[in-house]
Amino acid sequence: MSTRTVESGASASGQEPRNEPLSEICAEIAAAVRRTWGRGPVRTTAHWAGPDILVVMLADGHTDQERTLLRSGRADLLRRGRRALQEILEDEMKAIVQGATGRRVATTLGATRVDPDLSAEIFLLADGPPDPSARPSPARVRADASATRRQAVPVRARARAAGHANDGPAERPAAAS
């Protein structure tokens, strides 16, 4: 089975209309992490891994306290804290993805690495509209995210969205599994 990872400018079918939802997802998830944890990731990217799987990568988001834990050999505490953060934010992140894609999120998976500082949120999307009860408070999610949207979207994604960047082909084959 062949799976492709697609840069945030194109869908799995190679069409362009998904850029805006992916940029919105990146901005809002980064803002939610920043608001909840006190510091957000430096870089957030979203990639389609097929028609129903969305992968959001959050890079370089360790707080000063987490760096202290790492230097002290307490990576276990850092990972437990990150797992707790993922659980706390799960419903809000599902709501963000559902709102941006117009599709229901069937389930999520999350993983964190401490070296390199990287987290992944994987969303399995189901057919049909999002479940309205899964969106905790849409007005708050949108209002909070829009206040920090510009800071959360990577510079390259903003330039690409504005039509000022051409950093290569939109699609690349995934590494063989």
SVG drawing of the C-alpha trace seen along z (x, -y; Angstrom):
<svg xmlns="http://www.w3.org/2000/svg" viewBox="-24 -39 46 41">
<polyline fill="none" stroke="black" stroke-width="0.4" points="0.0,0.0 1.4,-3.3 1.0,-6.4 2.1,-9.9 3.0,-12.7 1.9,-16.0 3.3,-19.4 0.7,-21.8 0.0,-23.4 -1.7,-20.5 -4.1,-17.7 -3.4,-14.0 -5.0,-14.3 -2.6,-17.1 -5.3,-19.8 -4.6,-23.1 -7.7,-24.0 -6.6,-22.5 -3.8,-25.1 -6.1,-27.4 -7.5,-24.7 -4.0,-23.4 -2.7,-26.8 -5.7,-27.4 -5.1,-24.1 -1.4,-24.9 -2.2,-28.3 -5.0,-27.2 -3.3,-24.1 -0.1,-26.1 -2.2,-28.8 -4.0,-26.2 -0.7,-24.7 0.7,-28.2 -2.3,-29.2 -2.4,-26.0 1.3,-25.3 2.7,-28.8 4.9,-28.3 4.0,-27.0 6.0,-25.3 8.4,-27.3 7.2,-25.4 3.9,-23.7 3.2,-21.8 0.2,-19.8 0.4,-17.1 -2.2,-14.8 -1.2,-11.2 -4.0,-10.0 -7.6,-11.1 -8.6,-10.5 -5.4,-11.0 -4.0,-14.3 -0.7,-14.6 0.2,-17.8 3.9,-18.1 4.9,-20.5 8.6,-21.2 10.8,-23.1 8.2,-23.7 10.1,-22.9 9.6,-25.3 12.6,-26.4 11.2,-24.1 11.2,-21.2 14.8,-21.9 15.7,-21.9 14.1,-18.5 16.1,-17.2 19.4,-18.5 18.6,-16.9 18.0,-13.5 14.2,-13.6 12.9,-13.1 10.3,-10.8 8.6,-13.7 8.7,-15.8 7.1,-13.0 4.4,-12.5 3.6,-16.2 3.4,-16.2 1.1,-13.2 -1.1,-15.1 -1.1,-18.2 -2.2,-16.1 -5.1,-14.6 -6.1,-18.0 -6.1,-19.5 -7.6,-16.5 -11.2,-17.8 -10.1,-21.3 -7.7,-20.0 -10.4,-17.7 -12.7,-20.7 -10.1,-22.7 -9.6,-20.0 -13.3,-19.4 -14.0,-23.1 -11.3,-23.6 -12.0,-20.5 -15.8,-20.2 -15.3,-16.5 -15.7,-14.5 -12.6,-13.3 -13.1,-9.6 -10.0,-9.4 -6.7,-11.0 -3.2,-9.6 -0.4,-11.6 3.3,-11.1 6.2,-13.1 9.9,-12.8 12.3,-14.8 15.3,-14.7 14.6,-16.1 11.9,-18.2 9.0,-17.0 5.3,-16.1 2.9,-14.6 -0.9,-14.7 -2.6,-12.3 -6.2,-12.7 -8.3,-10.0 -11.1,-11.7 -14.5,-10.0 -17.0,-10.7 -19.7,-13.1 -20.0,-16.4 -18.3,-17.0 -20.1,-16.1 -21.4,-19.4 -21.1,-18.1 -17.3,-17.6 -16.7,-21.4 -16.3,-22.7 -16.7,-26.4 -16.3,-27.4 -16.3,-31.1 -13.5,-30.9 -11.4,-28.6 -11.7,-30.9 -11.3,-34.1 -8.2,-32.9 -6.6,-31.4 -7.3,-34.5 -5.5,-36.7 -2.3,-34.7 -2.7,-33.3 0.0,-35.4 2.6,-34.3 1.7,-30.7 1.9,-30.1 5.4,-29.4 6.9,-32.2 7.3,-29.9 3.6,-28.9 2.5,-32.6 4.7,-33.5 3.4,-30.5 -0.2,-31.5 0.6,-35.0 2.0,-33.7 5.6,-34.9 7.4,-31.6 8.1,-28.6 10.0,-26.1 9.7,-23.1 7.1,-20.6 4.0,-20.3 4.1,-16.5 6.9,-14.1 6.7,-10.3 6.9,-9.0 9.8,-6.9 9.3,-3.2 7.9,-1.5"/>
</svg>
